[in-house]
Structures are given as structure tokens and as C-alpha cells.
Amino acid sequence: MSKKFLHLDRSGLVEQDTVFERDFVNTHPAGPTDKLENDGIYDQISSDDYDYFKQFYPEGLTSHGKNYLYRYFELTKIAHNNQDGFLNSENIARLYIDEKAVPQIWLTEMIFELIRRREYSKQPSRFQSVFAAQNRDELDQWRNLSAVNAESGDIYSVSSVNSYKFDASLLNLGSFEGKYRGFGDMVKKSARDYWSEKTSDTPVYEVLLEPPVEVEEPVDST
């Protein structure tokens, strides 16, 4: 049975009766302030590159996945090479130690996906999910996180059969002590807590919805 949630559309492209699916369409899903040139097409991703992603995500990607894997394509190729269940932990660890060389938000996604693949494979990939909240209060808390930073957008009621609730406040590589003592410490403290559905002292909840996700009607805007 489908359950209802609230989804924040930062792209301005969602409409009533839209259905979120997984695919490999080469368009930019992020909001207006992050639009790339050429009508939001990722210039560095060609049709030949789709096979590269299909070997790791045969079911397709959602907007969130494309935003990270397509936008940072060259970095993505460094991280993905069929080791550790398709991600190379040594390469990611080096990027983690030298974090100034890469966007931290991208690095966070890679680390969390690495641990999900290794130890929590039954949990949904963030790259293949649609994000939502259970109610307006939780949506407002979520969108104000530094990892999200969604200043504006349209809010829609959406429905999905499969949903998974996690503490988004754990998506912060700098939120714990001993950051530079090693990659393993970070993994245990943050990613494992997230995927095992533990919560911090001040949780901020997000819901990962498994497509297809149906957009029912507009609710509000921020």
C-alpha cells in the first residue's frame, strides 16, 4: 500500500501527476542556482558513458544520483572501479584525507554508498532514491541542513510503496571528534549509524522513497 509524504522540488520541473522513475537521461536535476549551461545537459556525459553507470546501477538513477555521479564524472570514475563491491575504498580514503581536493558533499555521498554496498546492501541507494519527509516540520528541518541547503522550492504531496527513514544529521563528515585520525573512524561513527537507522542526539529525519514515486498535488512553496 502506498504511503504519502512531502517532497521539496528545487528544480521547478515537477508537476502534478509526475512519476519519478529511475533512468539514465542526461539532464541536470538541481535547482536554478545550480543549473549548468546548455539547458542543464551535462556536457561531460555522452551516450557511451551510460554503460559505465549501468554496470553499477542497472535499474537506473534518480535525480539525486545524476546530480552527483554526472556532475562530478571524473571524480566518480576514480571512486568506481569494481573493488569493494564496485567502490575503491583506498581511493576514497585518499580523497577523504585530502578533502580540499574534492567537494565534501560529493565525498560524503561516496563514503555512504561505499558502506551501504559493503554492509547494508538491503538498504536503498541514495543515488536511486527520491527524498521526502513525513510532515512539514521535518521537511523544514531537513531543508535547512548544511548538506541540503534548500532555500526555496515547491512542496508536493507524493506517494510511494517503499520508504526508508534515516537521520540526515549524520551526513556530516565534520560532526565528530577525531576526524583526521583515520578513514575507519569516520565510517564507524557516521555512515554505519546512518544505514543501521540509528539517530544522533538531535536527529533530522529524511525519507528515501523507492521509485516509482507519484506526485499527487502541490501543497505549498518556500
C-alpha positions in Angstrom: 0.0 0.0 0.0 1.3 3.5 -0.9 2.1 6.0 1.8 2.0 9.8 1.5 5.0 12.1 2.1 6.1 15.6 1.3 8.7 16.3 -1.4 10.6 19.5 -1.9 11.1 20.3 -5.6 14.2 22.5 -6.1 14.3 22.1 -9.9 11.0 23.8 -10.7 10.3 21.0 -13.1 7.9 18.8 -11.0 4.2 18.9 -11.9 1.1 17.2 -10.6 0.8 13.6 -11.8 4.6 13.4 -12.5 6.0 10.0 -11.7 9.6 9.8 -10.6 11.4 6.8 -12.2 14.9 5.6 -12.5 16.7 6.2 -15.8 19.9 7.5 -17.3 18.6 10.6 -19.1 21.4 13.2 -19.3 19.7 16.2 -17.7 20.6 18.3 -14.8 18.2 17.9 -11.9 19.4 20.5 -9.4 17.7 23.9 -8.7 18.0 27.1 -10.7 21.1 28.3 -8.8 23.0 25.2 -9.8 21.9 25.0 -13.5 24.7 24.2 -15.9 24.9 25.7 -19.4 23.2 24.2 -22.5 19.7 23.8 -20.9 21.0 21.7 -18.0 22.8 19.0 -20.0 25.9 17.5 -18.6 28.5 18.1 -21.3 30.9 15.6 -19.9 28.4 12.7 -20.1 27.9 11.1 -23.5 25.6 8.3 -24.5 28.7 6.0 -24.4 29.1 6.7 -20.7 25.7 5.3 -19.8 27.2 1.8 -20.0 29.7 2.9 -17.3 26.9 3.6 -14.9 24.7 0.7 -15.9 27.2 -1.8 -14.7 26.9 -0.3 -11.2 23.2 0.8 -11.2 21.4 -1.4 -13.7 18.0 -0.2 -12.5 18.9 3.4 -13.3 19.4 6.6 -11.3 17.2 9.3 -9.8 17.8 13.0 -9.9 20.0 12.8 -6.8 22.2 10.2 -8.3 22.7 12.1 -11.6 23.5 15.3 -9.7 26.5 13.7 -8.0 27.6 11.0 -10.4 27.2 13.0 -13.6 28.3 16.4 -12.3 31.5 15.0 -10.8 32.1 12.4 -13.5 35.9 12.4 -13.4 35.9 12.0 -9.6 33.2 9.3 -9.9 35.5 7.3 -12.2 38.3 7.4 -9.6 35.9 6.1 -6.9 34.2 3.4 -9.0 36.4 0.6 -10.3 34.8 -2.7 -9.3 36.6 -3.1 -6.0 34.8 -3.4 -2.6 31.6 -4.1 -4.3 32.3 -1.5 -7.0 33.8 1.3 -5.0 37.5 1.6 -4.3 37.9 2.3 -0.6 41.6 3.2 -0.9 40.9 5.9 -3.5 38.1 7.3 -1.4 40.2 7.3 1.7 42.9 9.3 -0.1 40.3 11.8 -1.2 38.9 11.9 2.3 42.3 12.7 3.8 42.9 15.4 1.1 39.4 16.7 1.3 40.2 20.1 -0.1 40.8 18.5 -3.5 37.1 17.4 -3.8 33.7 18.8 -2.9 32.9 17.5 0.6 29.2 16.9 -0.2 30.3 14.6 -3.1 32.8 12.8 -0.8 30.1 12.2 1.8 27.8 10.5 -0.8 30.7 8.3 -2.0 31.6 7.2 1.5 28.0 6.5 2.5 27.4 4.5 -0.7 30.6 2.5 -0.1 29.4 1.4 3.3 25.9 0.7 2.1 27.3 -1.6 -0.6 29.6 -3.3 1.8 27.5 -3.8 4.9 23.9 -2.7 4.3 23.1 -3.8 0.8 19.4 -4.3 1.6 19.1 -0.5 2.3 18.3 1.7 -0.8 21.0 3.6 -2.6 20.7 7.3 -2.2 21.6 7.6 -5.8 18.5 5.6 -6.7 16.0 7.2 -4.3 13.7 10.2 -4.2 13.9 12.3 -1.0 10.9 13.2 1.1 9.7 14.0 4.6 6.9 12.6 6.8 5.5 16.1 7.6 6.1 19.8 7.2 8.1 20.3 10.4 10.5 17.5 9.4 10.8 18.9 5.9 11.7 22.3 7.2 14.3 20.9 9.5 15.8 18.8 6.7 16.0 21.6 4.1 17.9 23.8 6.5 20.7 21.3 7.0 24.1 22.4 5.5 24.2 19.2 3.5 20.9 20.1 1.9 20.8 23.9 2.0 17.5 24.3 0.1 16.4 27.9 0.5 13.3 27.7 -1.7 11.2 25.3 -3.7 7.7 23.9 -4.2 6.3 21.3 -1.9 4.3 18.4 -3.3 2.4 15.6 -1.8 3.9 12.3 -3.1 3.2 8.6 -2.6 5.4 5.5 -2.7 5.0 1.9 -1.7 8.5 1.5 -0.3 10.0 4.1 2.1 13.0 4.2 4.5 13.6 6.7 7.3 17.1 7.9 8.3 18.8 10.6 10.4 20.1 13.1 7.9 22.1 15.0 10.6 24.6 12.1 10.3 25.5 13.2 6.8 28.3 15.4 8.0 31.9 14.4 7.9 32.9 17.1 10.3 30.4 16.4 13.0 32.5 14.1 15.2 35.8 14.1 17.1 38.9 12.5 15.7 38.2 13.3 12.1 41.8 13.2 11.0 42.7 10.0 12.9 41.6 7.9 10.1 39.0 6.9 7.5 37.8 3.9 9.5 36.8 6.1 12.5 34.6 8.2 10.2 33.0 5.1 8.7 32.0 3.6 12.1 30.8 6.9 13.6 28.7 8.3 10.7 27.8 6.0 7.8 27.2 2.9 9.8 25.0 4.7 12.2 23.0 6.2 9.3 22.5 2.9 7.5 21.7 0.9 10.7 18.9 3.5 11.3 20.4 4.9 14.5 19.9 8.5 15.4 22.0 11.3 16.8 21.1 13.4 19.9 19.4 15.9 17.6 18.0 13.9 14.7 16.8 15.4 11.5 14.8 12.9 9.6 14.7 12.2 5.9 12.8 9.6 4.0 14.2 7.7 1.0 11.5 6.7 -1.4 11.9 3.8 -3.9 10.6 4.7 -7.4 8.1 4.8 -8.8 7.1 7.8 -6.8 3.8 9.5 -7.8 3.3 13.3 -7.4 -0.2 13.8 -6.2 -0.7 17.6 -5.8 1.1 20.8 -4.8 0.9 21.7 -1.1 2.9 24.9 -0.6 6.1 26.7 -1.5 9.1 28.0 0.5 
